[in-house]
Amino acid sequence: MISKPLLVRLSVFAILLSLVHWSFMFSVLGRVRAIGTQFSKSANLNTKTVSTMTDKKDSILQWVKPGDKTGEFKRQQSVFRSFIENKPDAEFPAEKDRYHLYVSYACPWAHRTLIVRKLKGLDDIIPFTSVHWHMGGQGWRFATEDEKLPGENVTPDPVHPDFTHLRNIYFEQNPDYEGRFTVPTLYDKKQGRIVSNESSEIIRMFYYAFDDLLDEKHKGLDLFPENLRKDIEAQNEWVYNDVNNGVYKSGFATTQEAYTKAVTQLFSSLDKLEEHLSTSTTPYLHSAPHVTEADVRLYTTIIRFDPVYVQHFKTNIRDIRSGYPNLHKWLRHLYWEVEGFKETTEFEHIKSHYTKSHGQINPFAITPVGPVPDILGQDEEVGAVKFALKK
């Protein structure tokens, strides 16, 4: 039998043990709640970060804004719009090997700069790098060392060996940059800055800014002659809206109304160009003895028309080779006869890019085999045209 004093001591001990137990439990629960709160905050932060990255990836490949009931493609304005000038005190003076041009052989806007660079003899003055033809959620990427693609300088970035994507160059200049990562991009290696990503302005820099560094032949080539500027500017405006950008308006439209509006305007303008060339006294769009800016700006769309736009962007009312004999003749003259056009045209890049980068248009990424060939010889015609010419 337990004595009364011992029973009292055991009761006190039990009470103390209970207090210690519950104190410990409350401490553990408090720590669990704290850890849970911290984890919840971390999870929310990670979710937000992933969501932002996903949103950014998605936005790169969104060609019509979500919720836009018009279904119309609206091209964004270029952000970097500085100029290289032939002045010693210029912000961006003309110097040999100071600037680097980033392009894609697939892109018609970048293609303009490659052509003009070649026409003006800037090969040794402005080096360039072409990105890989594929554009994914992170935008344009550079080719790797083990990827062997056709075309000159389809390589890793020689200026920034650690950069894997064009976007890295934009974030280098502005970590908070929220625009598109576009080609062409003209980069100043000395200042580590983007000069311009607007193709129409880059090609005009190339016309004159580097003339003091060129031989007489290339210095004398005026792609924007004074006597034709008014006509070229007027033509540029509607060719850009209806043809250069018109194929994209057709291809990226998300409503029948937007597509029909764009494609009919496109072919109305092609008809206008066909009529214009039917009365031309030279092989070019304007009465100059050589190619001008107008030819360069139109060529990069028309060379892609039959191989890609007819099927991929549904611009299939007619093709160039069988439906526009004068445009077809003009196109082949530039490709086969004028320096700078054939050398900078890479059909594999062109066809692969459009058909394998635009998942919303071509979800299975199948690249059509035709047309065969990508461009006809200078004196070749398709069967339908041959038949028509015999009549």
Short mmCIF file of the C-alpha atoms (twelve columns), coordinates in Angstrom:
data_MODEL
# 
_entry.id   MODEL 
# 
loop_
_atom_site.group_PDB 
_atom_site.id 
_atom_site.type_symbol 
_atom_site.label_atom_id 
_atom_site.label_alt_id 
_atom_site.label_comp_id 
_atom_site.label_asym_id 
_atom_site.label_seq_id 
_atom_site.Cartn_x 
_atom_site.Cartn_y 
_atom_site.Cartn_z 
_atom_site.pdbx_PDB_model_num 
ATOM 1   C CA . MET A 1   0.000   0.000  0.000    1 
ATOM 2   C CA . ILE A 2   1.367   3.403  -1.075   1 
ATOM 3   C CA . SER A 3   1.796   5.889  1.735    1 
ATOM 4   C CA . LYS A 4   0.017   9.196  1.554    1 
ATOM 5   C CA . PRO A 5   3.227   11.316 1.284    1 
ATOM 6   C CA . LEU A 6   4.478   9.151  -1.597   1 
ATOM 7   C CA . LEU A 7   1.148   9.470  -3.384   1 
ATOM 8   C CA . VAL A 8   1.325   13.243 -3.100   1 
ATOM 9   C CA . ARG A 9   4.863   13.282 -4.544   1 
ATOM 10  C CA . LEU A 10  3.808   11.058 -7.468   1 
ATOM 11  C CA . SER A 11  0.838   13.298 -8.233   1 
ATOM 12  C CA . VAL A 12  3.037   16.402 -8.287   1 
ATOM 13  C CA . PHE A 13  5.530   14.625 -10.572  1 
ATOM 14  C CA . ALA A 14  2.717   13.624 -12.981  1 
ATOM 15  C CA . ILE A 15  1.463   17.197 -13.128  1 
ATOM 16  C CA . LEU A 16  4.964   18.530 -13.876  1 
ATOM 17  C CA . LEU A 17  5.487   15.865 -16.551  1 
ATOM 18  C CA . SER A 18  2.195   16.839 -18.186  1 
ATOM 19  C CA . LEU A 19  3.155   20.517 -18.221  1 
ATOM 20  C CA . VAL A 20  6.515   19.728 -19.855  1 
ATOM 21  C CA . HIS A 21  4.786   17.532 -22.438  1 
ATOM 22  C CA . TRP A 22  2.272   20.179 -23.498  1 
ATOM 23  C CA . SER A 23  4.899   22.911 -23.490  1 
ATOM 24  C CA . PHE A 24  6.971   20.789 -25.842  1 
ATOM 25  C CA . MET A 25  3.973   20.051 -28.088  1 
ATOM 26  C CA . PHE A 26  3.005   23.718 -28.357  1 
ATOM 27  C CA . SER A 27  6.629   24.538 -29.237  1 
ATOM 28  C CA . VAL A 28  6.638   21.878 -31.951  1 
ATOM 29  C CA . LEU A 29  3.302   23.048 -33.331  1 
ATOM 30  C CA . GLY A 30  4.568   26.617 -33.423  1 
ATOM 31  C CA . ARG A 31  7.636   25.581 -35.368  1 
ATOM 32  C CA . VAL A 32  5.503   23.522 -37.769  1 
ATOM 33  C CA . ARG A 33  3.263   26.515 -38.382  1 
ATOM 34  C CA . ALA A 34  6.299   28.737 -38.989  1 
ATOM 35  C CA . ILE A 35  7.813   26.240 -41.399  1 
ATOM 36  C CA . GLY A 36  4.462   25.850 -43.121  1 
ATOM 37  C CA . THR A 37  4.084   29.602 -43.502  1 
ATOM 38  C CA . GLN A 38  7.630   29.913 -44.852  1 
ATOM 39  C CA . PHE A 39  7.057   27.044 -47.289  1 
ATOM 40  C CA . SER A 40  3.779   28.585 -48.390  1 
ATOM 41  C CA . LYS A 41  5.464   31.920 -49.067  1 
ATOM 42  C CA . SER A 42  8.283   30.179 -50.928  1 
ATOM 43  C CA . ALA A 43  5.822   28.131 -52.940  1 
ATOM 44  C CA . ASN A 44  3.852   31.244 -53.829  1 
ATOM 45  C CA . LEU A 45  7.055   33.007 -54.888  1 
ATOM 46  C CA . ASN A 46  8.167   30.064 -57.016  1 
ATOM 47  C CA . THR A 47  4.717   29.789 -58.557  1 
ATOM 48  C CA . LYS A 48  4.796   33.483 -59.368  1 
ATOM 49  C CA . THR A 49  8.274   33.178 -60.893  1 
ATOM 50  C CA . VAL A 50  7.323   30.144 -62.973  1 
ATOM 51  C CA . SER A 51  4.098   31.860 -63.990  1 
ATOM 52  C CA . THR A 52  6.000   34.963 -65.084  1 
ATOM 53  C CA . MET A 53  8.463   32.887 -67.100  1 
ATOM 54  C CA . THR A 54  5.620   30.927 -68.660  1 
ATOM 55  C CA . ASP A 55  3.738   34.103 -69.465  1 
ATOM 56  C CA . LYS A 56  6.891   35.559 -71.043  1 
ATOM 57  C CA . LYS A 57  7.482   32.415 -73.102  1 
ATOM 58  C CA . ASP A 58  3.877   32.354 -74.217  1 
ATOM 59  C CA . SER A 59  3.929   36.051 -75.106  1 
ATOM 60  C CA . ILE A 60  6.895   35.551 -77.438  1 
ATOM 61  C CA . LEU A 61  4.846   33.135 -79.513  1 
ATOM 62  C CA . GLN A 62  1.569   35.074 -79.321  1 
ATOM 63  C CA . TRP A 63  1.032   36.911 -82.591  1 
ATOM 64  C CA . VAL A 64  -2.456  38.200 -81.823  1 
ATOM 65  C CA . LYS A 65  -3.132  39.502 -78.316  1 
ATOM 66  C CA . PRO A 66  -5.424  37.249 -76.271  1 
ATOM 67  C CA . GLY A 67  -8.912  38.678 -76.181  1 
ATOM 68  C CA . ASP A 68  -8.462  40.751 -79.350  1 
ATOM 69  C CA . LYS A 69  -11.804 40.157 -81.019  1 
ATOM 70  C CA . THR A 70  -10.620 41.580 -84.358  1 
ATOM 71  C CA . GLY A 71  -8.224  38.643 -84.789  1 
ATOM 72  C CA . GLU A 72  -5.764  40.980 -86.532  1 
ATOM 73  C CA . PHE A 73  -1.979  40.709 -86.277  1 
ATOM 74  C CA . LYS A 74  -0.437  44.023 -85.179  1 
ATOM 75  C CA . ARG A 75  3.339   44.279 -85.413  1 
ATOM 76  C CA . GLN A 76  5.113   45.871 -82.448  1 
ATOM 77  C CA . GLN A 77  7.393   48.849 -82.957  1 
ATOM 78  C CA . SER A 78  11.148  48.373 -82.635  1 
ATOM 79  C CA . VAL A 79  12.564  49.714 -79.367  1 
ATOM 80  C CA . PHE A 80  16.214  50.507 -80.152  1 
ATOM 81  C CA . ARG A 81  16.431  53.311 -82.720  1 
ATOM 82  C CA . SER A 82  19.899  54.915 -82.507  1 
ATOM 83  C CA . PHE A 83  22.101  55.654 -85.545  1 
ATOM 84  C CA . ILE A 84  25.672  55.095 -86.612  1 
ATOM 85  C CA . GLU A 85  27.024  58.317 -88.095  1 
ATOM 86  C CA . ASN A 86  30.146  59.297 -89.965  1 
ATOM 87  C CA . LYS A 87  31.148  61.848 -87.314  1 
ATOM 88  C CA . PRO A 88  34.034  61.591 -84.825  1 
ATOM 89  C CA . ASP A 89  31.875  62.955 -81.982  1 
ATOM 90  C CA . ALA A 90  28.867  60.743 -82.758  1 
ATOM 91  C CA . GLU A 91  27.411  58.533 -80.049  1 
ATOM 92  C CA . PHE A 92  27.937  55.637 -82.446  1 
ATOM 93  C CA . PRO A 93  30.720  56.596 -84.896  1 
ATOM 94  C CA . ALA A 94  31.457  54.580 -88.028  1 
ATOM 95  C CA . GLU A 95  34.431  52.319 -87.265  1 
ATOM 96  C CA . LYS A 96  35.686  49.054 -88.675  1 
ATOM 97  C CA . ASP A 97  34.906  45.936 -86.592  1 
ATOM 98  C CA . ARG A 98  33.218  47.943 -83.849  1 
ATOM 99  C CA . TYR A 99  29.717  46.655 -84.576  1 
ATOM 100 C CA . HIS A 100 28.271  43.158 -84.793  1 
ATOM 101 C CA . LEU A 101 25.124  42.274 -86.713  1 
ATOM 102 C CA . TYR A 102 22.843  39.513 -85.427  1 
ATOM 103 C CA . VAL A 103 20.469  38.063 -88.015  1 
ATOM 104 C CA . SER A 104 18.392  35.055 -88.973  1 
ATOM 105 C CA . TYR A 105 18.503  33.702 -92.517  1 
ATOM 106 C CA . ALA A 106 14.838  32.839 -92.029  1 
ATOM 107 C CA . CYS A 107 13.677  36.364 -91.210  1 
ATOM 108 C CA . PRO A 108 12.779  38.705 -94.104  1 
ATOM 109 C CA . TRP A 109 13.524  41.809 -92.028  1 
ATOM 110 C CA . ALA A 110 17.008  40.595 -91.107  1 
ATOM 111 C CA . HIS A 111 17.533  39.448 -94.696  1 
ATOM 112 C CA . ARG A 112 17.359  43.090 -95.812  1 
ATOM 113 C CA . THR A 113 20.452  43.927 -93.767  1 
ATOM 114 C CA . LEU A 114 22.433  40.954 -95.095  1 
ATOM 115 C CA . ILE A 115 21.727  41.984 -98.684  1 
ATOM 116 C CA . VAL A 116 22.703  45.622 -98.151  1 
ATOM 117 C CA . ARG A 117 25.796  44.624 -96.181  1 
ATOM 118 C CA . LYS A 118 26.876  42.567 -99.199  1 
ATOM 119 C CA . LEU A 119 25.903  45.169 -101.803 1 
ATOM 120 C CA . LYS A 120 27.839  47.916 -100.011 1 
ATOM 121 C CA . GLY A 121 30.953  45.789 -99.473  1 
ATOM 122 C CA . LEU A 122 30.763  45.869 -95.670  1 
ATOM 123 C CA . ASP A 123 31.897  42.250 -95.264  1 
ATOM 124 C CA . ASP A 124 35.191  43.168 -93.563  1 
ATOM 125 C CA . ILE A 125 33.746  46.102 -91.633  1 
ATOM 126 C CA . ILE A 126 30.647  44.651 -89.947  1 
ATOM 127 C CA . PRO A 127 30.862  40.943 -89.015  1 
ATOM 128 C CA . PHE A 128 27.636  39.040 -88.436  1 
ATOM 129 C CA . THR A 129 26.231  35.949 -86.771  1 
ATOM 130 C CA . SER A 130 23.084  34.102 -87.776  1 
ATOM 131 C CA . VAL A 131 20.962  32.464 -85.112  1 
ATOM 132 C CA . HIS A 132 19.511  28.967 -85.506  1 
ATOM 133 C CA . TRP A 133 16.361  28.860 -87.637  1 
ATOM 134 C CA . HIS A 134 14.171  27.663 -84.748  1 
ATOM 135 C CA . MET A 135 12.401  30.195 -82.527  1 
ATOM 136 C CA . GLY A 136 10.998  28.699 -79.336  1 
ATOM 137 C CA . GLY A 137 9.601   29.966 -76.058  1 
ATOM 138 C CA . GLN A 138 12.884  31.709 -75.219  1 
ATOM 139 C CA . GLY A 139 13.049  33.378 -78.633  1 
ATOM 140 C CA . TRP A 140 15.887  32.982 -81.131  1 
ATOM 141 C CA . ARG A 141 18.765  30.783 -80.003  1 
ATOM 142 C CA . PHE A 142 22.337  30.496 -81.215  1 
ATOM 143 C CA . ALA A 143 23.508  27.331 -82.925  1 
ATOM 144 C CA . THR A 144 25.812  25.075 -80.940  1 
ATOM 145 C CA . GLU A 145 29.297  23.968 -81.967  1 
ATOM 146 C CA . ASP A 146 28.075  20.552 -83.098  1 
ATOM 147 C CA . GLU A 147 25.177  21.831 -85.219  1 
ATOM 148 C CA . LYS A 148 26.107  22.105 -88.880  1 
ATOM 149 C CA . LEU A 149 23.579  24.275 -90.684  1 
ATOM 150 C CA . PRO A 150 23.793  25.772 -94.178  1 
ATOM 151 C CA . GLY A 151 24.808  29.377 -94.550  1 
ATOM 152 C CA . GLU A 152 27.708  31.505 -93.420  1 
ATOM 153 C CA . ASN A 153 28.309  32.192 -89.705  1 
ATOM 154 C CA . VAL A 154 25.543  30.045 -88.202  1 
ATOM 155 C CA . THR A 155 27.565  29.638 -85.009  1 
ATOM 156 C CA . PRO A 156 27.585  30.301 -81.277  1 
ATOM 157 C CA . ASP A 157 27.792  33.990 -80.415  1 
ATOM 158 C CA . PRO A 158 31.455  34.989 -80.940  1 
ATOM 159 C CA . VAL A 159 31.013  38.213 -78.962  1 
ATOM 160 C CA . HIS A 160 29.448  36.562 -75.901  1 
ATOM 161 C CA . PRO A 161 30.564  32.898 -75.875  1 
ATOM 162 C CA . ASP A 162 28.415  32.114 -72.820  1 
ATOM 163 C CA . PHE A 163 25.186  33.460 -74.333  1 
ATOM 164 C CA . THR A 164 22.804  30.814 -75.644  1 
ATOM 165 C CA . HIS A 165 19.958  33.044 -76.857  1 
ATOM 166 C CA . LEU A 166 19.573  36.427 -78.500  1 
ATOM 167 C CA . ARG A 167 17.527  37.515 -75.467  1 
ATOM 168 C CA . ASN A 168 20.743  37.453 -73.391  1 
ATOM 169 C CA . ILE A 169 22.009  40.455 -75.362  1 
ATOM 170 C CA . TYR A 170 18.830  42.393 -74.626  1 
ATOM 171 C CA . PHE A 171 18.941  41.537 -70.904  1 
ATOM 172 C CA . GLU A 172 22.639  42.462 -70.786  1 
ATOM 173 C CA . GLN A 173 21.639  46.012 -71.650  1 
ATOM 174 C CA . ASN A 174 18.439  46.087 -69.603  1 
ATOM 175 C CA . PRO A 175 17.659  43.286 -67.109  1 
ATOM 176 C CA . ASP A 176 14.042  44.520 -66.973  1 
ATOM 177 C CA . TYR A 177 13.538  44.566 -70.753  1 
ATOM 178 C CA . GLU A 178 10.007  43.428 -71.653  1 
ATOM 179 C CA . GLY A 179 9.880   43.813 -75.443  1 
ATOM 180 C CA . ARG A 180 10.483  41.256 -78.178  1 
ATOM 181 C CA . PHE A 181 13.914  39.823 -78.943  1 
ATOM 182 C CA . THR A 182 14.111  40.530 -82.655  1 
ATOM 183 C CA . VAL A 183 16.517  40.263 -85.546  1 
ATOM 184 C CA . PRO A 184 18.233  42.142 -86.994  1 
ATOM 185 C CA . THR A 185 20.057  43.455 -83.945  1 
ATOM 186 C CA . LEU A 186 22.997  45.795 -84.509  1 
ATOM 187 C CA . TYR A 187 25.319  45.716 -81.498  1 
ATOM 188 C CA . ASP A 188 28.151  48.046 -80.431  1 
ATOM 189 C CA . LYS A 189 30.920  45.858 -79.020  1 
ATOM 190 C CA . LYS A 190 32.844  48.804 -77.582  1 
ATOM 191 C CA . GLN A 191 29.984  50.146 -75.469  1 
ATOM 192 C CA . GLY A 192 28.180  46.846 -74.960  1 
ATOM 193 C CA . ARG A 193 24.959  48.378 -76.260  1 
ATOM 194 C CA . ILE A 194 22.331  47.672 -78.883  1 
ATOM 195 C CA . VAL A 195 22.369  50.393 -81.524  1 
ATOM 196 C CA . SER A 196 19.227  49.390 -83.391  1 
ATOM 197 C CA . ASN A 197 16.806  46.550 -84.010  1 
ATOM 198 C CA . GLU A 198 14.878  48.340 -86.767  1 
ATOM 199 C CA . SER A 199 15.778  46.888 -90.176  1 
ATOM 200 C CA . SER A 200 14.598  49.853 -92.254  1 
ATOM 201 C CA . GLU A 201 16.961  52.152 -90.340  1 
ATOM 202 C CA . ILE A 202 19.894  49.742 -90.174  1 
ATOM 203 C CA . ILE A 203 20.003  49.420 -93.958  1 
ATOM 204 C CA . ARG A 204 20.027  53.202 -94.334  1 
ATOM 205 C CA . MET A 205 22.978  53.441 -91.960  1 
ATOM 206 C CA . PHE A 206 24.758  50.976 -94.209  1 
ATOM 207 C CA . TYR A 207 24.101  53.136 -97.310  1 
ATOM 208 C CA . TYR A 208 26.369  56.027 -96.330  1 
ATOM 209 C CA . ALA A 209 27.766  55.900 -92.772  1 
ATOM 210 C CA . PHE A 210 30.774  53.724 -93.686  1 
ATOM 211 C CA . ASP A 211 31.544  55.229 -97.110  1 
ATOM 212 C CA . ASP A 212 34.899  56.658 -95.967  1 
ATOM 213 C CA . LEU A 213 36.033  53.078 -95.266  1 
ATOM 214 C CA . LEU A 214 34.974  51.703 -98.661  1 
ATOM 215 C CA . ASP A 215 36.560  51.443 -102.100 1 
ATOM 216 C CA . GLU A 216 35.223  53.632 -104.895 1 
ATOM 217 C CA . LYS A 217 33.025  50.908 -106.374 1 
ATOM 218 C CA . HIS A 218 31.026  50.320 -103.208 1 
ATOM 219 C CA . LYS A 219 31.071  53.937 -102.114 1 
ATOM 220 C CA . GLY A 220 29.482  54.891 -105.426 1 
ATOM 221 C CA . LEU A 221 26.523  52.509 -105.097 1 
ATOM 222 C CA . ASP A 222 23.584  54.660 -104.017 1 
ATOM 223 C CA . LEU A 223 20.635  52.493 -102.991 1 
ATOM 224 C CA . PHE A 224 18.521  55.520 -102.102 1 
ATOM 225 C CA . PRO A 225 19.225  58.046 -104.887 1 
ATOM 226 C CA . GLU A 226 18.050  61.597 -104.350 1 
ATOM 227 C CA . ASN A 227 15.983  61.768 -107.542 1 
ATOM 228 C CA . LEU A 228 14.005  58.625 -106.635 1 
ATOM 229 C CA . ARG A 229 13.529  59.106 -102.899 1 
ATOM 230 C CA . LYS A 230 10.014  60.484 -103.087 1 
ATOM 231 C CA . ASP A 231 8.835   57.587 -105.279 1 
ATOM 232 C CA . ILE A 232 10.638  54.975 -103.183 1 
ATOM 233 C CA . GLU A 233 9.216   56.339 -99.923  1 
ATOM 234 C CA . ALA A 234 5.691   56.361 -101.327 1 
ATOM 235 C CA . GLN A 235 6.007   52.786 -102.553 1 
ATOM 236 C CA . ASN A 236 7.638   51.634 -99.307  1 
ATOM 237 C CA . GLU A 237 4.590   52.679 -97.322  1 
ATOM 238 C CA . TRP A 238 2.020   50.514 -99.078  1 
ATOM 239 C CA . VAL A 239 4.408   47.659 -99.856  1 
ATOM 240 C CA . TYR A 240 5.250   47.428 -96.155  1 
ATOM 241 C CA . ASN A 241 1.639   47.543 -94.960  1 
ATOM 242 C CA . ASP A 242 0.086   45.327 -97.623  1 
ATOM 243 C CA . VAL A 243 2.880   42.978 -98.768  1 
ATOM 244 C CA . ASN A 244 5.828   42.758 -96.322  1 
ATOM 245 C CA . ASN A 245 3.533   42.810 -93.316  1 
ATOM 246 C CA . GLY A 246 0.498   41.662 -95.276  1 
ATOM 247 C CA . VAL A 247 1.644   38.048 -95.436  1 
ATOM 248 C CA . TYR A 248 1.901   38.020 -91.637  1 
ATOM 249 C CA . LYS A 249 -1.511  39.642 -91.266  1 
ATOM 250 C CA . SER A 250 -2.916  36.825 -93.392  1 
ATOM 251 C CA . GLY A 251 -1.028  34.023 -91.676  1 
ATOM 252 C CA . PHE A 252 -1.525  35.065 -88.068  1 
ATOM 253 C CA . ALA A 253 -5.158  36.153 -88.376  1 
ATOM 254 C CA . THR A 254 -7.434  34.419 -85.886  1 
ATOM 255 C CA . THR A 255 -10.762 35.314 -87.487  1 
ATOM 256 C CA . GLN A 256 -12.071 34.739 -90.998  1 
ATOM 257 C CA . GLU A 257 -12.790 38.448 -91.373  1 
ATOM 258 C CA . ALA A 258 -9.229  39.473 -90.475  1 
ATOM 259 C CA . TYR A 259 -7.735  36.870 -92.826  1 
ATOM 260 C CA . THR A 260 -9.984  37.749 -95.781  1 
ATOM 261 C CA . LYS A 261 -9.308  41.457 -95.353  1 
ATOM 262 C CA . ALA A 262 -5.538  40.950 -95.232  1 
ATOM 263 C CA . VAL A 263 -5.218  38.419 -98.051  1 
ATOM 264 C CA . THR A 264 -7.371  40.392 -100.498 1 
ATOM 265 C CA . GLN A 265 -5.385  43.563 -99.793  1 
ATOM 266 C CA . LEU A 266 -2.156  41.601 -100.257 1 
ATOM 267 C CA . PHE A 267 -3.130  40.346 -103.705 1 
ATOM 268 C CA . SER A 268 -4.487  43.723 -104.740 1 
ATOM 269 C CA . SER A 269 -1.032  45.141 -104.024 1 
ATOM 270 C CA . LEU A 270 0.719   42.286 -105.841 1 
ATOM 271 C CA . ASP A 271 -1.472  43.079 -108.854 1 
ATOM 272 C CA . LYS A 272 -0.352  46.691 -108.565 1 
ATOM 273 C CA . LEU A 273 3.318   45.669 -108.512 1 
ATOM 274 C CA . GLU A 274 2.798   43.376 -111.496 1 
ATOM 275 C CA . GLU A 275 1.288   46.242 -113.468 1 
ATOM 276 C CA . HIS A 276 4.105   48.573 -112.426 1 
ATOM 277 C CA . LEU A 277 6.774   46.137 -113.622 1 
ATOM 278 C CA . SER A 278 4.982   45.591 -116.940 1 
ATOM 279 C CA . THR A 279 5.913   49.150 -117.951 1 
ATOM 280 C CA . SER A 280 9.392   49.252 -116.386 1 
ATOM 281 C CA . THR A 281 12.297  50.093 -118.678 1 
ATOM 282 C CA . THR A 282 14.840  48.439 -116.344 1 
ATOM 283 C CA . PRO A 283 14.931  45.079 -114.524 1 
ATOM 284 C CA . TYR A 284 14.299  46.960 -111.277 1 
ATOM 285 C CA . LEU A 285 11.315  48.529 -109.554 1 
ATOM 286 C CA . HIS A 286 12.499  52.050 -110.329 1 
ATOM 287 C CA . SER A 287 14.250  53.641 -113.263 1 
ATOM 288 C CA . ALA A 288 17.746  53.356 -111.843 1 
ATOM 289 C CA . PRO A 289 20.578  51.530 -113.620 1 
ATOM 290 C CA . HIS A 290 20.983  49.359 -110.534 1 
ATOM 291 C CA . VAL A 291 19.082  47.918 -107.600 1 
ATOM 292 C CA . THR A 292 17.579  50.326 -105.053 1 
ATOM 293 C CA . GLU A 293 16.122  50.107 -101.565 1 
ATOM 294 C CA . ALA A 294 12.704  49.323 -103.021 1 
ATOM 295 C CA . ASP A 295 14.026  46.134 -104.652 1 
ATOM 296 C CA . VAL A 296 15.695  44.974 -101.437 1 
ATOM 297 C CA . ARG A 297 12.618  45.532 -99.293  1 
ATOM 298 C CA . LEU A 298 10.286  43.704 -101.676 1 
ATOM 299 C CA . TYR A 299 12.657  40.845 -102.552 1 
ATOM 300 C CA . THR A 300 12.813  39.418 -99.026  1 
ATOM 301 C CA . THR A 301 9.047   38.844 -99.053  1 
ATOM 302 C CA . ILE A 302 8.662   37.620 -102.641 1 
ATOM 303 C CA . ILE A 303 11.518  35.086 -102.382 1 
ATOM 304 C CA . ARG A 304 9.627   33.472 -99.470  1 
ATOM 305 C CA . PHE A 305 6.226   33.620 -101.128 1 
ATOM 306 C CA . ASP A 306 6.067   30.357 -103.085 1 
ATOM 307 C CA . PRO A 307 8.241   28.217 -100.751 1 
ATOM 308 C CA . VAL A 308 6.407   29.230 -97.554  1 
ATOM 309 C CA . TYR A 309 3.692   31.860 -97.576  1 
ATOM 310 C CA . VAL A 310 1.379   30.239 -100.146 1 
ATOM 311 C CA . GLN A 311 0.729   27.213 -97.945  1 
ATOM 312 C CA . HIS A 312 1.828   28.294 -94.453  1 
ATOM 313 C CA . PHE A 313 0.172   31.727 -94.373  1 
ATOM 314 C CA . LYS A 314 -2.670  30.716 -96.729  1 
ATOM 315 C CA . THR A 315 -1.741  33.367 -99.320  1 
ATOM 316 C CA . ASN A 316 -2.900  30.984 -102.027 1 
ATOM 317 C CA . ILE A 317 -5.023  33.015 -104.414 1 
ATOM 318 C CA . ARG A 318 -2.056  32.748 -106.786 1 
ATOM 319 C CA . ASP A 319 1.623   31.971 -106.530 1 
ATOM 320 C CA . ILE A 320 4.390   34.106 -108.007 1 
ATOM 321 C CA . ARG A 321 5.805   31.640 -110.543 1 
ATOM 322 C CA . SER A 322 2.525   30.960 -112.318 1 
ATOM 323 C CA . GLY A 323 0.421   34.003 -111.498 1 
ATOM 324 C CA . TYR A 324 2.747   37.010 -111.809 1 
ATOM 325 C CA . PRO A 325 5.096   36.752 -114.805 1 
ATOM 326 C CA . ASN A 326 6.651   40.205 -114.393 1 
ATOM 327 C CA . LEU A 327 7.241   39.821 -110.668 1 
ATOM 328 C CA . HIS A 328 8.644   36.356 -111.322 1 
ATOM 329 C CA . LYS A 329 11.074  37.725 -113.916 1 
ATOM 330 C CA . TRP A 330 12.124  40.553 -111.578 1 
ATOM 331 C CA . LEU A 331 12.672  38.088 -108.716 1 
ATOM 332 C CA . ARG A 332 14.828  35.702 -110.753 1 
ATOM 333 C CA . HIS A 333 16.939  38.539 -112.129 1 
ATOM 334 C CA . LEU A 334 17.824  39.644 -108.605 1 
ATOM 335 C CA . TYR A 335 18.479  36.108 -107.376 1 
ATOM 336 C CA . TRP A 336 20.576  34.899 -110.300 1 
ATOM 337 C CA . GLU A 337 22.204  38.086 -111.574 1 
ATOM 338 C CA . VAL A 338 22.697  40.623 -108.769 1 
ATOM 339 C CA . GLU A 339 25.396  40.186 -106.138 1 
ATOM 340 C CA . GLY A 340 24.119  39.876 -102.595 1 
ATOM 341 C CA . PHE A 341 20.762  38.230 -103.204 1 
ATOM 342 C CA . LYS A 342 21.440  34.546 -103.906 1 
ATOM 343 C CA . GLU A 343 24.361  34.422 -101.436 1 
ATOM 344 C CA . THR A 344 22.155  35.552 -98.558  1 
ATOM 345 C CA . THR A 345 19.102  33.395 -99.367  1 
ATOM 346 C CA . GLU A 346 18.976  30.110 -97.432  1 
ATOM 347 C CA . PHE A 347 15.835  28.140 -98.241  1 
ATOM 348 C CA . GLU A 348 16.412  25.463 -95.594  1 
ATOM 349 C CA . HIS A 349 16.393  28.100 -92.855  1 
ATOM 350 C CA . ILE A 350 13.351  29.802 -94.366  1 
ATOM 351 C CA . LYS A 351 11.177  26.710 -94.734  1 
ATOM 352 C CA . SER A 352 12.225  25.084 -91.459  1 
ATOM 353 C CA . HIS A 353 11.703  28.212 -89.386  1 
ATOM 354 C CA . TYR A 354 8.152   28.976 -90.417  1 
ATOM 355 C CA . THR A 355 6.880   25.412 -90.434  1 
ATOM 356 C CA . LYS A 356 8.574   24.291 -87.208  1 
ATOM 357 C CA . SER A 357 8.360   27.463 -85.090  1 
ATOM 358 C CA . HIS A 358 4.692   28.406 -85.522  1 
ATOM 359 C CA . GLY A 359 2.942   25.677 -83.571  1 
ATOM 360 C CA . GLN A 360 -0.419  27.423 -83.621  1 
ATOM 361 C CA . ILE A 361 -0.408  27.282 -87.441  1 
ATOM 362 C CA . ASN A 362 1.389   23.974 -88.013  1 
ATOM 363 C CA . PRO A 363 1.137   21.938 -84.774  1 
ATOM 364 C CA . PHE A 364 2.791   18.809 -86.200  1 
ATOM 365 C CA . ALA A 365 5.758   20.825 -87.564  1 
ATOM 366 C CA . ILE A 366 5.614   19.144 -90.968  1 
ATOM 367 C CA . THR A 367 7.617   20.944 -93.649  1 
ATOM 368 C CA . PRO A 368 6.148   20.561 -97.160  1 
ATOM 369 C CA . VAL A 369 8.487   19.172 -99.802  1 
ATOM 370 C CA . GLY A 370 7.462   21.632 -102.498 1 
ATOM 371 C CA . PRO A 371 7.587   23.701 -104.427 1 
ATOM 372 C CA . VAL A 372 10.364  22.044 -106.378 1 
ATOM 373 C CA . PRO A 373 12.666  23.773 -107.034 1 
ATOM 374 C CA . ASP A 374 12.549  26.561 -104.453 1 
ATOM 375 C CA . ILE A 375 13.222  29.029 -107.260 1 
ATOM 376 C CA . LEU A 376 13.204  28.415 -111.013 1 
ATOM 377 C CA . GLY A 377 16.109  29.160 -113.317 1 
ATOM 378 C CA . GLN A 378 16.180  32.524 -115.018 1 
ATOM 379 C CA . ASP A 379 14.712  31.182 -118.261 1 
ATOM 380 C CA . GLU A 380 12.503  28.458 -116.774 1 
ATOM 381 C CA . GLU A 381 8.724   28.657 -116.510 1 
ATOM 382 C CA . VAL A 382 6.104   26.410 -114.935 1 
ATOM 383 C CA . GLY A 383 3.963   24.334 -117.274 1 
ATOM 384 C CA . ALA A 384 0.888   26.578 -117.103 1 
ATOM 385 C CA . VAL A 385 2.910   29.637 -118.054 1 
ATOM 386 C CA . LYS A 386 4.663   27.811 -120.904 1 
ATOM 387 C CA . PHE A 387 1.261   26.826 -122.270 1 
ATOM 388 C CA . ALA A 388 -0.023  30.391 -121.987 1 
ATOM 389 C CA . LEU A 389 3.047   31.784 -123.748 1 
ATOM 390 C CA . LYS A 390 2.524   29.423 -126.700 1 
ATOM 391 C CA . LYS A 391 -1.022  30.652 -127.277 1 
# 
